[in-house]
Amino acid sequence: MPEQAPSYSVPSILAVIAAIGSFFVGAGWGFVLALCAMVLGLIGLVIAISPRVRGGFISLVSIIAGLIGILAAIVKLIL
């Protein structure tokens, strides 16, 4: 049986999409999307422990982007 190439996990891809989306919406939705990015990023990191799944670095980047998204949402709310 041929060995399957590692693939990206769905949570890591969704985390990146949510993190990027958090910068383009208002404060409320930006905060929600940033939180989703962080949660999905954590799930993606846990799943990336498997040698058949990629996406650990992407998940880590989305967690950091989620933190920045939360800060951006707070700034949008204040201004």
LODO-567393 format. One record per atom (N, C-alpha, C, CB): residue in three letters; atom name; y, z, x. Coordinates in Angstrom, 3 decimals, m for minus. Atoms other than C-alpha are relative to their C-alpha. Glycine has a CB too. Layout:
+------+------+----------+----------+----------+
: rest : atom :        Y :        Z :        X :
+------+------+----------+----------+----------+
:  ALA :   CA :        Y :        Z :        X :
...
+------+------+----------+----------+----------+
# end
This chain:
+------+------+----------+----------+----------+
: rest : atom :        Y :        Z :        X :
+------+------+----------+----------+----------+
:  MET :    N :   m1.184 :    0.000 :    0.849 :
:  MET :   CA :    0.000 :    0.000 :    0.000 :
:  MET :    C :    1.248 :    0.000 :    0.894 :
:  MET :   CB :   m0.002 :    1.234 :   m0.965 :
:  PRO :    N :   m1.201 :    0.050 :   m0.843 :
:  PRO :   CA :    3.342 :   m1.034 :    1.565 :
:  PRO :    C :    0.940 :    1.165 :   m0.311 :
:  PRO :   CB :    0.736 :   m1.338 :   m0.197 :
:  GLU :    N :   m0.925 :   m1.118 :    0.155 :
:  GLU :   CA :    5.861 :    1.699 :    2.155 :
:  GLU :    C :    1.323 :   m0.501 :   m0.570 :
:  GLU :   CB :    0.227 :    0.717 :    1.352 :
:  GLN :    N :   m1.249 :    0.388 :    0.662 :
:  GLN :   CA :    8.956 :    1.541 :   m0.054 :
:  GLN :    C :    1.186 :    0.463 :    0.850 :
:  GLN :   CB :    0.082 :    0.606 :   m1.440 :
:  ALA :    N :   m1.205 :   m0.347 :   m0.744 :
:  ALA :   CA :   12.355 :    1.512 :    1.654 :
:  ALA :    C :    0.773 :    1.094 :   m0.738 :
:  ALA :   CB :    0.891 :   m1.249 :    0.209 :
:  PRO :    N :   m0.783 :   m1.055 :    0.661 :
:  PRO :   CA :   14.570 :    4.554 :    1.005 :
:  PRO :    C :    1.107 :   m0.592 :   m0.863 :
:  PRO :   CB :    0.605 :    0.951 :    1.042 :
:  SER :    N :   m1.051 :    0.474 :    0.900 :
:  SER :   CA :   16.977 :    4.106 :   m1.890 :
:  SER :    C :    0.965 :    1.145 :   m0.286 :
:  SER :   CB :   m0.605 :   m0.557 :   m1.324 :
:  TYR :    N :   m1.006 :   m1.002 :    0.333 :
:  TYR :   CA :   20.145 :    5.886 :   m2.935 :
:  TYR :    C :   m0.365 :    0.669 :   m1.314 :
:  TYR :   CB :    1.407 :   m0.635 :   m0.084 :
:  SER :    N :    0.276 :   m0.721 :    1.236 :
:  SER :   CA :   19.806 :    8.567 :   m5.581 :
:  SER :    C :    1.104 :   m0.273 :   m1.022 :
:  SER :   CB :   m0.128 :    1.518 :    0.270 :
:  VAL :    N :   m0.957 :    0.231 :    1.088 :
:  VAL :   CA :   21.495 :    8.104 :   m8.944 :
:  VAL :    C :    1.108 :    1.053 :    0.008 :
:  VAL :   CB :   m0.723 :    0.007 :   m1.360 :
:  PRO :    N :   m1.094 :   m0.982 :   m0.023 :
:  PRO :   CA :   23.378 :   11.448 :   m8.720 :
:  PRO :    C :    1.021 :   m0.249 :    1.103 :
:  PRO :   CB :   m0.565 :    1.381 :    0.159 :
:  SER :    N :   m0.971 :    0.247 :   m1.070 :
:  SER :   CA :   24.931 :   10.463 :   m5.385 :
:  SER :    C :    0.939 :   m1.152 :   m0.359 :
:  SER :   CB :   m0.726 :   m0.305 :    1.319 :
:  ILE :    N :   m0.837 :    1.125 :    0.419 :
:  ILE :   CA :   26.174 :    7.163 :   m6.809 :
:  ILE :    C :    0.966 :    0.431 :   m1.097 :
:  ILE :   CB :   m0.871 :   m1.171 :   m0.489 :
:  LEU :    N :   m0.866 :   m0.490 :    1.081 :
:  LEU :   CA :   27.520 :    8.836 :   m9.962 :
:  LEU :    C :    1.057 :    0.956 :    0.535 :
:  LEU :   CB :   m0.835 :    0.697 :   m1.084 :
:  ALA :    N :   m0.962 :   m0.929 :   m0.590 :
:  ALA :   CA :   29.192 :   11.497 :   m7.820 :
:  ALA :    C :    1.168 :   m0.748 :    0.625 :
:  ALA :   CB :   m0.681 :    0.881 :    1.047 :
:  VAL :    N :   m1.073 :    0.796 :   m0.619 :
:  VAL :   CA :   31.138 :    8.873 :   m5.886 :
:  VAL :    C :    0.883 :   m0.621 :   m1.076 :
:  VAL :   CB :   m0.592 :   m1.107 :    0.914 :
:  ILE :    N :   m0.771 :    0.608 :    1.097 :
:  ILE :   CA :   32.174 :    7.115 :   m9.102 :
:  ILE :    C :    0.894 :    1.037 :   m0.666 :
:  ILE :   CB :   m0.946 :   m0.634 :   m1.045 :
:  ALA :    N :   m0.803 :   m1.057 :    0.628 :
:  ALA :   CA :   33.330 :   10.411 :  m10.643 :
:  ALA :    C :    1.124 :    0.459 :    0.916 :
:  ALA :   CB :   m0.884 :    1.191 :   m0.373 :
:  ALA :    N :   m1.034 :   m0.433 :   m0.944 :
:  ALA :   CA :   35.217 :   11.405 :   m7.487 :
:  ALA :    C :    1.139 :   m1.010 :    0.070 :
:  ALA :   CB :   m0.601 :    0.209 :    1.393 :
:  ILE :    N :   m1.045 :    1.029 :   m0.037 :
:  ILE :   CA :   37.061 :    8.090 :   m7.322 :
:  ILE :    C :    0.754 :   m0.029 :   m1.322 :
:  ILE :   CB :   m0.609 :   m1.391 :    0.301 :
:  GLY :    N :   m0.642 :    0.017 :    1.315 :
:  GLY :   CA :   37.743 :    8.149 :  m11.058 :
:  GLY :    C :    0.942 :    1.161 :   m0.220 :
:  GLY :   CB :   m1.037 :    0.002 :   m1.072 :
:  SER :    N :   m0.848 :   m1.173 :    0.201 :
:  SER :   CA :   39.266 :   11.623 :  m10.828 :
:  SER :    C :    1.426 :   m0.217 :    0.499 :
:  SER :   CB :   m0.606 :    1.199 :    0.697 :
:  PHE :    N :   m1.341 :    0.262 :   m0.521 :
:  PHE :   CA :   42.219 :   10.188 :   m8.907 :
:  PHE :    C :    0.828 :   m0.930 :   m0.891 :
:  PHE :   CB :   m0.105 :   m0.593 :    1.378 :
:  PHE :    N :   m0.690 :    1.016 :    0.794 :
:  PHE :   CA :   43.084 :    7.576 :  m11.534 :
:  PHE :    C :    0.244 :    0.403 :   m1.447 :
:  PHE :   CB :   m0.785 :   m1.263 :    0.025 :
:  VAL :    N :   m0.219 :   m0.462 :    1.363 :
:  VAL :   CA :   43.218 :    9.661 :  m14.711 :
:  VAL :    C :    0.960 :    1.189 :    0.026 :
:  VAL :   CB :   m1.345 :    0.386 :   m0.682 :
:  GLY :    N :   m0.922 :   m1.124 :    0.098 :
:  GLY :   CA :   45.397 :   12.500 :  m15.935 :
:  GLY :    C :   m0.581 :    1.280 :    0.573 :
:  GLY :   CB :    0.388 :    0.220 :   m1.434 :
:  ALA :    N :    0.379 :   m1.275 :   m0.604 :
:  ALA :   CA :   45.205 :   16.125 :  m14.885 :
:  ALA :    C :   m1.268 :    0.575 :   m0.617 :
:  ALA :   CB :    1.131 :    0.996 :   m0.139 :
:  GLY :    N :    1.163 :   m0.595 :    0.671 :
:  GLY :   CA :   42.670 :   17.262 :  m17.493 :
:  GLY :    C :   m1.290 :   m0.722 :    0.328 :
:  GLY :   CB :    0.206 :    0.001 :   m1.495 :
:  TRP :    N :    1.198 :    0.784 :   m0.292 :
:  TRP :   CA :   40.182 :   14.435 :  m17.078 :
:  TRP :    C :   m0.270 :   m0.067 :    1.495 :
:  TRP :   CB :    0.136 :   m1.408 :   m0.566 :
:  GLY :    N :    0.175 :   m0.006 :   m1.450 :
:  GLY :   CA :   40.786 :   14.401 :  m13.339 :
:  GLY :    C :   m0.729 :    1.248 :    0.463 :
:  GLY :   CB :    1.348 :   m0.104 :    0.699 :
:  PHE :    N :    0.664 :   m1.253 :   m0.330 :
:  PHE :   CA :   39.753 :   18.039 :  m13.140 :
:  PHE :    C :   m1.472 :   m0.049 :   m0.403 :
:  PHE :   CB :    0.703 :    1.178 :   m0.689 :
:  VAL :    N :    1.380 :    0.095 :    0.500 :
:  VAL :   CA :   36.635 :   17.396 :  m15.250 :
:  VAL :    C :   m0.827 :   m0.949 :    0.882 :
:  VAL :   CB :   m0.011 :   m0.491 :   m1.477 :
:  LEU :    N :    0.721 :    0.954 :   m0.845 :
:  LEU :   CA :   35.643 :   14.338 :  m13.201 :
:  LEU :    C :   m0.232 :    0.551 :    1.410 :
:  LEU :   CB :    0.771 :   m1.317 :    0.078 :
:  ALA :    N :    0.162 :   m0.588 :   m1.327 :
:  ALA :   CA :   36.213 :   16.208 :   m9.938 :
:  ALA :    C :   m1.115 :    1.045 :   m0.011 :
:  ALA :   CB :    1.323 :    0.630 :    0.476 :
:  LEU :    N :    1.089 :   m0.971 :    0.115 :
:  LEU :   CA :   33.948 :   19.024 :  m11.122 :
:  LEU :    C :   m1.346 :   m0.703 :   m0.121 :
:  LEU :   CB :    0.224 :    0.918 :   m1.207 :
:  CYS :    N :    1.240 :    0.781 :    0.135 :
:  CYS :   CA :   31.313 :   16.476 :  m12.162 :
:  CYS :    C :   m0.409 :   m0.581 :    1.351 :
:  CYS :   CB :    0.178 :   m1.138 :   m1.041 :
:  ALA :    N :    0.293 :    0.562 :   m1.319 :
:  ALA :   CA :   31.585 :   14.852 :   m8.731 :
:  ALA :    C :   m0.600 :    1.058 :    0.920 :
:  ALA :   CB :    1.271 :   m0.587 :    0.628 :
:  MET :    N :    0.517 :   m1.067 :   m0.854 :
:  MET :   CA :   30.984 :   18.178 :   m7.034 :
:  MET :    C :   m1.416 :    0.395 :   m0.407 :
:  MET :   CB :    0.922 :    1.219 :   m0.055 :
:  VAL :    N :    1.335 :   m0.379 :    0.475 :
:  VAL :   CA :   27.992 :   19.089 :   m9.202 :
:  VAL :    C :   m1.015 :   m1.093 :    0.317 :
:  VAL :   CB :    0.023 :    0.279 :   m1.516 :
:  LEU :    N :    0.901 :    1.107 :   m0.294 :
:  LEU :   CA :   26.434 :   15.639 :   m8.898 :
:  LEU :    C :   m0.212 :   m0.166 :    1.505 :
:  LEU :   CB :    0.546 :   m1.294 :   m0.597 :
:  GLY :    N :    0.141 :    0.054 :   m1.452 :
:  GLY :   CA :   27.107 :   15.707 :   m5.162 :
:  GLY :    C :   m0.980 :    1.040 :    0.517 :
:  GLY :   CB :    1.345 :    0.195 :    0.661 :
:  LEU :    N :    0.963 :   m1.035 :   m0.384 :
:  LEU :   CA :   25.214 :   18.974 :   m4.822 :
:  LEU :    C :   m1.417 :   m0.397 :   m0.381 :
:  LEU :   CB :    0.361 :    1.333 :   m0.653 :
:  ILE :    N :    1.321 :    0.468 :    0.424 :
:  ILE :   CA :   22.321 :   17.552 :   m6.813 :
:  ILE :    C :   m0.477 :   m1.123 :    0.925 :
:  ILE :   CB :    0.036 :   m0.490 :   m1.476 :
:  GLY :    N :    0.343 :    1.090 :   m0.913 :
:  GLY :   CA :   22.408 :   14.435 :   m4.637 :
:  GLY :    C :   m0.414 :    0.493 :    1.374 :
:  GLY :   CB :    1.163 :   m0.940 :    0.137 :
:  LEU :    N :    0.388 :   m0.573 :   m1.287 :
:  LEU :   CA :   22.268 :   16.572 :   m1.484 :
:  LEU :    C :   m1.408 :    0.573 :   m0.052 :
:  LEU :   CB :    0.988 :    1.083 :    0.419 :
:  VAL :    N :    1.333 :   m0.586 :    0.136 :
:  VAL :   CA :   19.219 :   18.416 :   m2.761 :
:  VAL :    C :   m1.061 :   m1.096 :   m0.075 :
:  VAL :   CB :   m0.072 :    0.901 :   m1.251 :
:  ILE :    N :    0.957 :    1.098 :    0.128 :
:  ILE :   CA :   17.483 :   15.167 :   m3.709 :
:  ILE :    C :   m0.151 :   m0.746 :    1.320 :
:  ILE :   CB :    0.439 :   m0.968 :   m1.107 :
:  ALA :    N :    0.029 :    0.753 :   m1.256 :
:  ALA :   CA :   18.356 :   13.597 :   m0.340 :
:  ALA :    C :   m0.856 :    0.673 :    1.065 :
:  ALA :   CB :    1.406 :   m0.182 :    0.524 :
:  ILE :    N :    0.901 :   m0.654 :   m0.949 :
:  ILE :   CA :   16.099 :   16.102 :    1.400 :
:  ILE :    C :   m1.284 :   m0.816 :    0.160 :
:  ILE :   CB :   m0.330 :    1.438 :   m0.466 :
:  SER :    N :    1.196 :    0.832 :   m0.032 :
:  SER :   CA :   13.218 :   13.771 :    0.527 :
:  SER :    C :    0.212 :   m1.177 :    0.957 :
:  SER :   CB :   m0.352 :   m0.507 :   m1.422 :
:  PRO :    N :   m0.176 :    1.126 :   m0.920 :
:  PRO :   CA :   12.607 :   11.127 :    3.202 :
:  PRO :    C :    0.040 :   m1.354 :   m0.705 :
:  PRO :   CB :   m1.110 :   m0.001 :    1.017 :
:  ARG :    N :   m0.017 :    1.261 :    0.743 :
:  ARG :   CA :   12.301 :    8.456 :    0.483 :
:  ARG :    C :    1.326 :   m0.238 :   m0.712 :
:  ARG :   CB :   m1.128 :   m0.021 :   m1.008 :
:  VAL :    N :   m1.269 :    0.109 :    0.728 :
:  VAL :   CA :   15.823 :    9.046 :   m0.853 :
:  VAL :    C :    1.147 :    0.092 :    0.991 :
:  VAL :   CB :    0.125 :    1.108 :   m1.089 :
:  ARG :    N :   m1.214 :   m0.021 :   m0.805 :
:  ARG :   CA :   19.146 :    8.262 :    0.781 :
:  ARG :    C :    1.135 :    0.567 :   m0.841 :
:  ARG :   CB :    0.352 :   m1.421 :    0.525 :
:  GLY :    N :   m1.178 :   m0.404 :    0.746 :
:  GLY :   CA :   22.588 :    9.465 :   m0.204 :
:  GLY :    C :    0.530 :    1.374 :    0.357 :
:  GLY :   CB :   m0.299 :   m0.039 :   m1.434 :
:  GLY :    N :   m0.488 :   m1.323 :   m0.398 :
:  GLY :   CA :   23.068 :   12.780 :    1.592 :
:  GLY :    C :    1.443 :   m0.035 :    0.459 :
:  GLY :   CB :   m0.864 :    0.566 :    1.101 :
:  PHE :    N :   m1.370 :    0.105 :   m0.500 :
:  PHE :   CA :   26.226 :   11.661 :    3.384 :
:  PHE :    C :    0.958 :   m0.364 :   m1.125 :
:  PHE :   CB :    0.085 :   m1.039 :    1.124 :
:  ILE :    N :   m0.839 :    0.390 :    1.134 :
:  ILE :   CA :   27.603 :    9.999 :    0.257 :
:  ILE :    C :    0.245 :    1.199 :   m0.906 :
:  ILE :   CB :   m0.655 :   m1.151 :   m0.795 :
:  SER :    N :   m0.147 :   m1.192 :    0.835 :
:  SER :   CA :   26.966 :   13.197 :   m1.688 :
:  SER :    C :    0.976 :    0.984 :    0.627 :
:  SER :   CB :   m1.359 :    0.673 :   m0.220 :
:  LEU :    N :   m0.920 :   m0.900 :   m0.689 :
:  LEU :   CA :   28.778 :   15.241 :    0.933 :
:  LEU :    C :    1.439 :   m0.500 :   m0.108 :
:  LEU :   CB :   m0.399 :    0.146 :    1.473 :
:  VAL :    N :   m1.338 :    0.586 :    0.136 :
:  VAL :   CA :   31.749 :   12.863 :    0.858 :
:  VAL :    C :    0.528 :    0.185 :   m1.421 :
:  VAL :   CB :   m0.025 :   m1.500 :    0.366 :
:  SER :    N :   m0.450 :   m0.158 :    1.385 :
:  SER :   CA :   31.856 :   13.064 :   m2.948 :
:  SER :    C :    0.352 :    1.450 :   m0.305 :
:  SER :   CB :   m1.077 :   m0.490 :   m0.969 :
:  ILE :    N :   m0.368 :   m1.407 :    0.185 :
:  ILE :   CA :   31.901 :   16.875 :   m2.808 :
:  ILE :    C :    1.394 :    0.250 :    0.565 :
:  ILE :   CB :   m1.035 :    0.936 :    0.680 :
:  ILE :    N :   m1.324 :   m0.152 :   m0.609 :
:  ILE :   CA :   34.882 :   16.749 :   m0.449 :
:  ILE :    C :    1.055 :   m0.705 :   m0.846 :
:  ILE :   CB :    0.006 :   m0.559 :    1.440 :
:  ALA :    N :   m0.939 :    0.724 :    0.861 :
:  ALA :   CA :   36.569 :   14.115 :   m2.642 :
:  ALA :    C :    0.215 :    0.752 :   m1.313 :
:  ALA :   CB :   m0.514 :   m1.428 :   m0.281 :
:  GLY :    N :   m0.142 :   m0.810 :    1.210 :
:  GLY :   CA :   35.895 :   16.347 :   m5.657 :
:  GLY :    C :    0.957 :    1.159 :    0.217 :
:  GLY :   CB :   m1.357 :    0.526 :   m0.447 :
:  LEU :    N :   m0.947 :   m1.082 :   m0.318 :
:  LEU :   CA :   37.704 :   19.219 :   m3.967 :
:  LEU :    C :    1.425 :   m0.525 :    0.069 :
:  LEU :   CB :   m0.374 :    0.672 :    1.331 :
:  ILE :    N :   m1.332 :    0.610 :   m0.067 :
:  ILE :   CA :   40.630 :   16.937 :   m3.195 :
:  ILE :    C :    0.458 :   m0.404 :   m1.397 :
:  ILE :   CB :   m0.003 :   m1.231 :    0.945 :
:  GLY :    N :   m0.334 :    0.361 :    1.380 :
:  GLY :   CA :   40.488 :   15.685 :   m6.805 :
:  GLY :    C :    0.464 :    1.189 :   m0.817 :
:  GLY :   CB :   m1.190 :   m0.634 :   m0.671 :
:  ILE :    N :   m0.447 :   m1.212 :    0.699 :
:  ILE :   CA :   40.785 :   19.246 :   m8.098 :
:  ILE :    C :    1.414 :    0.353 :    0.425 :
:  ILE :   CB :   m0.955 :    1.184 :    0.281 :
:  LEU :    N :   m1.367 :   m0.273 :   m0.468 :
:  LEU :   CA :   43.834 :   19.794 :   m5.910 :
:  LEU :    C :    0.990 :   m1.004 :   m0.580 :
:  LEU :   CB :    0.059 :   m0.033 :    1.536 :
:  ALA :    N :   m0.879 :    1.028 :    0.572 :
:  ALA :   CA :   45.314 :   16.496 :   m7.130 :
:  ALA :    C :    0.234 :    0.268 :   m1.487 :
:  ALA :   CB :   m0.608 :   m1.411 :    0.201 :
:  ALA :    N :   m0.163 :   m0.305 :    1.426 :
:  ALA :   CA :   44.696 :   17.518 :  m10.755 :
:  ALA :    C :    0.947 :    1.175 :   m0.197 :
:  ALA :   CB :   m1.360 :    0.307 :   m0.647 :
:  ILE :    N :   m0.915 :   m1.141 :    0.110 :
:  ILE :   CA :   46.470 :   20.819 :  m10.186 :
:  ILE :    C :    1.430 :   m0.434 :    0.273 :
:  ILE :   CB :   m0.407 :    1.121 :    0.970 :
:  VAL :    N :   m1.351 :    0.501 :   m0.306 :
:  VAL :   CA :   49.439 :   19.017 :   m8.614 :
:  VAL :    C :    0.540 :   m0.815 :   m1.167 :
:  VAL :   CB :   m0.010 :   m0.859 :    1.288 :
:  LYS :    N :   m0.426 :    0.789 :    1.171 :
:  LYS :   CA :   49.535 :   16.559 :  m11.549 :
:  LYS :    C :    0.385 :    0.906 :   m1.154 :
:  LYS :   CB :   m1.114 :   m0.962 :   m0.443 :
:  LEU :    N :   m0.283 :   m0.929 :    1.105 :
:  LEU :   CA :   49.461 :   19.486 :  m13.977 :
:  LEU :    C :    1.342 :    0.699 :    0.218 :
:  LEU :   CB :   m1.134 :    1.051 :   m0.134 :
:  ILE :    N :   m1.255 :   m0.692 :   m0.300 :
:  ILE :   CA :   52.350 :   21.247 :  m12.231 :
:  ILE :    C :    1.181 :   m0.948 :   m0.139 :
:  ILE :   CB :   m0.036 :    0.599 :    1.416 :
:  LEU :    N :   m1.097 :    0.958 :    0.045 :
:  LEU :   CA :   54.478 :   18.120 :  m11.938 :
:  LEU :    C :   m0.030 :   m0.687 :   m1.334 :
:  LEU :   CB :   m0.087 :   m1.027 :    1.154 :
+------+------+----------+----------+----------+
# end
